[in-house]
Every structure is written in C-alpha cells, then in structure tokens.
C-alpha cells in the first residue's frame, strides 16, 4: 500500500508583524510561508516513521512558532480590551483561544516526540496543533477584517445620515456650514473606501467600489449646486421652488443610492461571476458545499445566547440562506417552493433573534426558544437542499440556458434524442429562441424584417408539429424524423439571422453616435429670431431622442439575444444603456430652459417603461407621463 502524503504540509512558519499606528490602531500583517525544505523532510520522516523510523527533535521550530503565536495572542487581547466594537469583543477571544490551544498542542507534541521519537500520539498531536493554528489564525484575521469593514460602514452611515440635512437648508449660511461639515466626512469615507478597494481579492468588487465612489465624488458638486439653486429660489420669491426642491432631492437620492451600494459591496465575501455561464448542476453543487462549510459557524452563533449580532456566525447564517435561495432558483418543484418558504421563515426569525440580542435579551426565554427553533429549521433546510440537489442530479433542472448559444445547444440536443424527458427544457429553449428572434425583428425593416419573422414562424410551426407527433407516440416515425431535420436546419438559420441582424443593428446605431446631439445643440443655441426656430428644435430633439433610444435598444438587444457568456460585460452594457437614457432626458430637460417654447411634448415618446427618470425632468414636462 502506498504511503499517505501531505499530512505534514500543515506545518508552516509564521512571520507576524504587529504594529500600532499613530491613531493607536492595531495593524496585523501575517506572512505564512510553507517551510518547503522542512516540510519535505517531515513528509519523508513521516513516511519513514510508518516503517518504524524515528521522528527528529522539532522543539526549535515549534518554539519559534509558539513565540510568534503568543505575541499575536497578547496584542489580540489588548486590542479586544481597548476596542469599542461589541462584535469584535465577542468574536476575537474564541479565535485567540483556538490559536493558543493549538500552539500549546505543538509544544506538547514536541515534548512527546523528544521523549519518544516513535510516539503515534505525539505525531497526531503535532498535526492537530498545526491544523489548529492555521484555522485559528484564519478565523482571527477574519474577525479583525470584519471589524475594519464595520469601521468603514460606520463612516459611510455617518455621511449618509448627514446629507439628509440638505433637505432643510434654506439660507446661504446654512449651506456654507453644511459644506464645511460634509467635507471631512466625505474625504475620510472616500479614503477608507479607496484603500479597501485596493485590498480586495475579487476584481469585480473592487471595480464596483471604485465606480460608486467616483459617482459619489461627482455628485457632491451637483448636490451643492442643487442646494444653492433652492436657496436662491427661496430668496427670490419662491417661483419654481417645488422644481428646485425636487431636483435637489433627486441628487440626494442618487448620492444615497451610491453610498448604500458601497456599503453593500463592502460586506460581500464571494462573487459567483461564473454562476451565470455555469450549467445549473455545477452551481447547485457549489452552493451545497458552501452551505455545508458555513453550518458549524452558524450553529455556534445560534447556541451562544451571549453572541453579539453581526458577527461571523450570523454572517455565516445569512450566507447559508443566500446559497439556499440560489438553489431554489435552479431546482424543480416542489423543492423550489419549499426552500424559498424555508428561507423566508428563517430570515424573519433570524432578524428577530438578532434584534433581541442587540437589546441585551439574548438569554430571555423567548430568545432561547427562538434560537432553538432556528437551529432546527436550519438543519431541515440543509436536508431539503441536499434532497433537491440529489433530485436535480438524477432528473435534471428543467431550466433553459441564459444565452442564445446555450438555448441553441439545448434545442439541438433534444432534436438528437427527443425521447429523453428533459422536463420541458426543449420547449423553453425553442420558445426562447423564437421570442428573441421576434424581439430583434421589431427593430428591423423591409425584407430583412419579413425574413426573420417568417423564420420564427417556421421554427414555431415545425416544433409544434414535432411535439404533437411525440405526444401521439410517433416520435420515431419517418414524418417526425423529417421534421426534426427541417427544424434543426431552421434553428441554425434562425441563430445566424439573429446574429447578423444584431451586428447590422450595432453598425447602424453607432455609426454616428454624436451627430444628432451636435445638431440639437446648434438648434438650441440658435438666435431667438432665427426662422422656424421652434420647428427646427422640435425636429432635432425628435431625431436626437429617437437615435438615443435606438442605441440603448440595440445595447439591450445584444445583451438579451447575443452570445456573450460574460455576466460582467452584459451587466455593464445594460447599466450603461440605462445611464445613457437618463443623461439624454436630462439634456433635453436642461435645454427646455434655453428653448421654453418647446414644452417637452416628445421627451417620453421613446422612453423604456423601466427607465428611472430624474424628477426634475418630469417636472419640466408635466403634461407627459411614462408609458405603463
């Protein structure tokens, strides 16, 4: 039998740098490097020891590790005693105890192996101690890192609360005071968020933080300007005050949204960028493993009535619920409905328990009964998830793919073997392809539009004929085989037509992206006595808005019917298209001041119903509303 390898890879060397900065804050840098040569020797020695070889004296290496750990524990306890963070005070001591106990285990192992180089208990204690140090150090750093995140969150919340003061500013002196007080808080928040972004592992989290932080920075002068307009309007008699206040409030809401997004991203610990492109079974297995890994911490938090809310344990519980919801979105009924209901119940109970503990009532009968109930329901949820994943592995998930190419693959797989019961994936995939084709056709004209619509009708008709034959038990008849061949060919043609139409649409829409805007600008700046000034402006405004709508529609069509498997690119394209439409509406609204003859009669003529329109735009165009 071959010897087992890798057990001694847990034996590592620690380089711990502990500093107190000028603000009396603890800075911990841990550099854990595998002692390559020592590990190689230990592995060889372990393999030899199974054949009766002795273990060498490891007291020198273990003493060095123990000294570093003791220093870490001392500073950690000092930090805990001086900290005002209740969650840190709750979560840090167990991690320190775990690391210290593991270090003592290593010392004990070194003594045992020195006295008896053949000691099997000594070898086991050595491995357990090394594992304990790794796990404890990881937990300790996680506690400290979460405390740093909470520090940033408090700063963000402070800024978020203070910007609401802008709603009551009515004189210039108050505006000066507001800006003076806002500046240090905003600067501190920006510096902390920027520094945090540079430390993040997931690039998408870093980019989200930078994006929303840049938006906040750019919104600050807009907020000051909006407040100033409101103050000036009040001082000049109040005409247009409602519009000025609504515009100011819109800027406040925009800034508040970005700050809340910063706070949300700061608390993220995973990023499932690949979930969108992954097959469902892979996503389900990943979520199932995450739930299993988080159960111990969640259970520990539930069984400790003195545990503070917001700590590692509660975070683990919420992560379990998030992964369970991910499972529910991909499995079949009745599992999907049961999991969703269990998640809703557990979320409500957990929030209630956290509130009780936050108010110092964690040891009350109500809280103890609640924690016991949550624990039981959590275990039931884990079993339900396991059963749902097992069912999905056995019977499939019945979910169509997210991309055009994925739907095509599902449809072609079914045509190759229509006798397989795929829980309706074939129907959903083909219906999705036809729907995408018809959606793209809406933006076409002439023969190209008619050809694509006819192709969609042909695919739909052939599929219904084949489905009817299969339901009659004639799925392998010569007629069915002939229809399958025709349908496979038509599907390929449909995919090619959609992709070609999208490519042409992109070229047409973005051939001259700024031309209509330049024409509108010239029309808005025309002299007041210019001939046909109003008609010219209305015409150019129509063209500008129609062209902008065409560009955003094309962008959305590419994300919906395109073949891009990258969730990040698709999300950015959709977000940019939405932002473009808001900018377009804002430009038109601002030009109303320069061209008051035009009362915004066309501003909403081409606006998607889901577009979030700035209130100032609505107020400048009161006679028109968004389509329902």
HELIX and SHEET records of a PDB file:
HELIX    1   1 UNK A    7  UNK A   10  5                                   4    
HELIX    2   2 UNK A   36  UNK A   50  1                                  15    
HELIX    3   3 UNK A   59  UNK A   82  1                                  24    
HELIX    4   4 UNK A   86  UNK A  115  1                                  30    
HELIX    5   5 UNK A  120  UNK A  163  1                                  44    
HELIX    6   6 UNK A  164  UNK A  168  5                                   5    
HELIX    7   7 UNK A  172  UNK A  199  1                                  28    
HELIX    8   8 UNK A  203  UNK A  235  1                                  33    
HELIX    9   9 UNK A  241  UNK A  266  1                                  26    
HELIX   10  10 UNK A  273  UNK A  275  5                                   3    
HELIX   11  11 UNK A  280  UNK A  303  1                                  24    
HELIX   12  12 UNK A  312  UNK A  328  1                                  17    
HELIX   13  13 UNK A  335  UNK A  358  1                                  24    
HELIX   14  14 UNK A  365  UNK A  395  1                                  31    
HELIX   15  15 UNK A  404  UNK A  416  1                                  13    
HELIX   16  16 UNK A  425  UNK A  441  1                                  17    
HELIX   17  17 UNK A  446  UNK A  471  1                                  26    
HELIX   18  18 UNK A  478  UNK A  509  1                                  32    
HELIX   19  19 UNK A  515  UNK A  524  1                                  10    
HELIX   20  20 UNK A  533  UNK A  561  1                                  29    
HELIX   21  21 UNK A  567  UNK A  594  1                                  28    
HELIX   22  22 UNK A  615  UNK A  620  1                                   6    
SHEET    1   A 2 UNK A  13  UNK A  20  0                                        
SHEET    2   A 2 UNK A  26  UNK A  33 -1                                        
END                                                                             
